[in-house]
């Protein structure tokens, strides 16, 4: 209800259908926050996060708030919802600077060489397999840059606009799901033969396979793995046998059989 109420980072745990996710609320960001007071130390906390969530007040100028936040994160060298440029730099002991895939470069070799040498790259192979700019090359050279996903949440929906409201609890369950999805997670259940699924589920990243689940549960599940049976969206038929390379989906149930 009052601005700048949060004086220091506040840590909490959000439960989403059995998955525990740590949240850290950081004090409100203001102009030049990246350089002033505790701003730099708080940004160091954010650099280590898996996801950034902007809370935007519906009762105020939303564009102004977004512009301010994006500007401060840029100053702190955190790029939000941006993909790291597909440029590879491989240092070498000798040979000077060599460029591969020049047709993808929207800059001259001379410009790039000058930039690289300025940053102490004197022997290296630079390669790209998609269109890249000189700014992209600068970003790859800058080892301080961090790339993080961003979720924007509009608050005070009970007073204006859409989004979430702490007072009425509007949108909070959907917010949990949105955070979970923005983290790129799925939840997977395990079960023993002849029994119901275990609780709580296990959190995995989208695209991970039975092999990863086995390793997470216990190293013996991976070493002694014989086969697994899976129920859920990743299967055409429930209870089918699969191997370690089977890709899992959200809410799958996995029954391990060991040697």
N, C-alpha and C positions, 0 to 999 in steps of 0.2 A: 504493500500500500504506500510505502514511502521510499523514495529514491535513496540509493547508497546505504540501505540497511545492512547489506552483507559487507562486513568489514574485513573478513579474511576467508580463505577458501573453506567451504563447508563440504564435508564428505558424507555421502549416503549410499544406500544400496537399493536398487530397484529390482523387484522380482517380476519377471515376465514368464509366466507359465512354468515356473520351476527353475528358470535360468537367472542367476544372480549377476547383475551388472552394476559396477561401481560408477557412481556419478560424483562429479566435483563441481560445485557451484563456485564460480570465481566472482569477486567483487565487480561491480558495474564498470564498464570500460568507457573512458572519456577521451577527449582529444589529447594526443601525444602520450597516451597511456603506455605505449611501448617503450618510452624513454624515461618516464617520470616515476618517482616513488617506488612502490613495490611492483609496478607494472612489469619490468623485465623478469623478475623472479616468478610472477604469476604466469607470464607467457612461457617460461621454461616448463611449468607444469603442463600447460596446454600442448606444448610441442611433443610431449610424451603420451598424449591421449590417442585413442583409436578413432574418435569422432568428436567434432565440435558441434555444439548446438547453440544457435543464436535464439535468444528470447526477445521477441519484438513486441513492444507495447502498442496494441491496437488504438489506444486513445491519443496517440501522438503521431507525428509525421513518420511513417514507416520507412520511406525512402531515405530520409535524413539519418535515421538510426542504422540502416543497412550500409549506407555510404561510409559512415563513421567506423563501423565495425570492420568492414572490408579494408578500409584504409589503414587501420591500426594493425591488422593481421599482416598486411603487406609490409609494413614497417618492421614487424617482428620476423619477417622472412618465413611466413607460413602461407602457403598457397592452398586455397580451399576449393574443393571440387574441381581440381585441375589434374590432368595426367602429366606425369613426368615425361619430358621430351624423349623420344626414341633415338637418342644419340648415345653411342658407346665410345668411351675414351679408354684406350688400353696403353698404359705407359710402357716404354721400352728403354733399354740401356743405351742403345745407339740408333742411328738411322734417320734422325730428324723427325719431322712431322709429316705423316702420310695420311691422305684422305681417300676413303672408299665410299662409293655411292654418291658421287658428286652431283648427279642429276637431281638429287633430292635437296641440295643446298640452295637456299635463297640468299646466298651471300657469296662473296669471292673468297678464294683460298687465301689471298693476301690478308683480307680483313680478319679471317679466322686465325691465321697463323700469328698475327700481331697480338690478338687477344690471348691466345694460348700461351705465347711466350711471356706476356705480361704476368700471367699467373703461374709461371715456372714450369710450363709444359714445353720441354725442348725436344723430347723424343717420345713420340706417341702415334698410335694409329686411331684416327677418328672415322667412325662409320655410322651410316644412317640408312634406314630402309623405308623412310617416309619423309614427306616434306618437312623441313626444319628451317628456322630462321636464326639469325645471329643472336637474337634474344634467347632463343631456346638453348643455344650453345652456352651462353653466359649462365643460364640457370643450371645447366648440368655441371659446369665448372664450379659453381658456388655450392660447396659442400654444406653450408649452413642452412640451405633451403629445406623445408619440410613440406610434404604434400599430405593433406588430411581431408577426409570427406566432411561435408557440412550438411546439417539439417537445420532448416529455418522453421521456427515455431512462433506463431502469433498468439499473444496472451491477452487476458482480460476480455475474452469472448462474451462474458456476461454483460459488458458495457458497450462493446462495439465490435463489429466484424465477426470473422470466423476464426476458429482455432481452439484454444484450450482456456479453461477457467478453473483456477484453484478453488474459488468460492463455490461454484455449482458442480465441480468435478467434470464438466463437459469436456469431452475429447481426451481425457487422461489415459483411458485404456488404449485408444487408438495411438496416442503418443508413444506408449510403451512399445507397441508393435512397430511403429515407424522407426524408433531408435534401434530396435533389434534388427530390422531389415537394413537400415543404413549402415550398420556395422558389418553387414554381409554374413550374418550368422544363420544357422539352422539348428534346430533341436532334434536330437535323436534319442530314442528310448532303447534300452536293452531289456532282455527277458531271458529267463531260464526255461528249458524245455518243460512243457506242461503247466507253466505258471503264467500269471498276468505280467504285463510290462512293469519294469522297475520304475521307481520314482526317487529322486528327480531325474529329468532327462540330462543328456550330455550336450554341451554347446560345441558345435563345429563350424568351420567356415564353409560357405557355399562351394560346392565342387569337390569337397573332400570325400574320401572313400572309406570303405570298410577297414582298410589297413590303418588309417589314422585313428579310427574309433578303437580298434584293438590296442594300439599303442597307448592311447589315453587311459584306457581302463587298467591295463597292467601289461608289463612286457611279456609275461607268459602267454597272454591271449594272442600276441603276435607270433611268438616263437613256436607255440604249439597249435597254431591255427590249422584246422582241417577244412571246414567250410562254415558258412553262415546261412541262416534262413532269414528272409526279409519280408516284412509286411509294410505296405505303404505306397506312396505315389511313384517311387522309383522302380516299381515292379509291375509287370503286366498281370501277373498272377500272385496272390498272396502266398507267402511261405515258400517261395522258390529258393533253391540253393544258389548261392553266389560265392565268388572268390574275393580275395583281398582288394582287387581293382574295381569292384563295383562302386559306382558313384551314388552317394546317399542324398535323399531329399528331406525337407522339413517334415517332422512327425513320423519318419520311418521308425519301425520297430525291428531290432536286430537280435537274433538268437544265435549265439556262438556255439560251435561244436569244435572241441579240441581233440588232439591226438592223445 
